[in-house]
Amino acid sequence: MSTDSNTSRTLYLDEFGPLPRLGERAVPEPRPGHELPFISGTQGSGYVIASDTHPEGALVRLRREGLGLSREGAWAEHVL
């Protein structure tokens, strides 16, 4: 994991074609819409750190419609 609790490591695409690059970004906050660079990854798993529906610490599988396609995906330490 990242050394700073306010940042998250992620693989991202600046443009379609080249391989994803490893970088850091701020831990995502719930918000409408998307912003570039785009985070790919259509499936993932991890532990809940905050949720209205799942208990903190629960192990979850990520596989929602559009994940990594029409919205940011699972190639990051923190995913909404």
Secondary structure as UniProt FT lines:
FT   TURN            5..6
FT   STRAND          7..13
FT   STRAND          21..26
FT   STRAND          44..47
FT   TURN            56..57
FT   STRAND          59..62
FT   TURN            65..66
FT   TURN            68..70
//
